[in-house]
């Protein structure tokens, strides 16, 4: 959610992009700030601005998301086709995590039968 807020430039845009409310988006970012013990964004009624800590955190989050997406694509490309079934793993889990932040996401690919 934090990365979406930064990239969208507002809680409302990020929330719309991820299919949730701006209030929920704001609460998630506030929760991250509380857990880290640092302010990530300067908020005004007209704009959001990253703090120095926010910029550092965003760079790390963005890097992690990019690496995760890249890894999932590489793994999906190497997975053997399964007869009678066609499935694609989700390549971007941000939407899912934003909607179900209490869930743990475990990823895996298997060529064997379930």
C-alpha positions, 0 to 999 in steps of 0.5 A, spaced: 500 500 500 505 504 501 508 504 494 502 505 491 500 511 495 507 514 493 507 512 486 499 515 485 501 521 489 495 520 494 491 515 498 485 516 494 488 514 487 492 508 491 486 506 494 482 506 487 487 503 484 487 497 489 480 497 490 479 499 497 478 506 501 482 512 502 481 511 509 483 504 509 489 506 505 491 511 510 490 506 516 495 501 513 500 507 512 499 509 519 500 502 521 507 501 518 509 508 520 507 506 527 511 499 527 517 502 524 517 508 529 518 513 524 514 518 519 514 516 512 510 521 509 509 529 510 501 530 509 498 536 508 490 537 505 493 538 498 499 533 497 504 528 500 511 528 500 516 523 502 520 524 508 528 522 508 526 515 512 520 514 507 524 515 501 529 510 504 523 505 505 520 506 499 526 504 495 527 498 499 520 496 498 520 498 490 526 493 490 523 488 493 517 488 489 521 488 483 525 482 485 519 478 487 515 480 480 521 478 476 523 472 480 515 469 479 516 471 472 522 467 471 519 461 475 513 461 471 516 461 465 520 455 467 514 451 469 512 445 465 506 445 462 500 441 465 495 437 461 488 439 461 489 445 466 492 452 464 493 456 470 498 463 471 500 465 478 499 472 480 505 476 478 503 482 482 501 480 489 500 488 491 492 488 490 491 481 494 496 483 500 492 490 500 485 487 500 487 481 505 493 484 509 492 479 515 493 473 510 500 470 509 502 469 502 506 463 500 508 462 493 510 455 489 510 452 483 510 444 482 511 440 476 508 434 480 500 432 481 497 435 487 
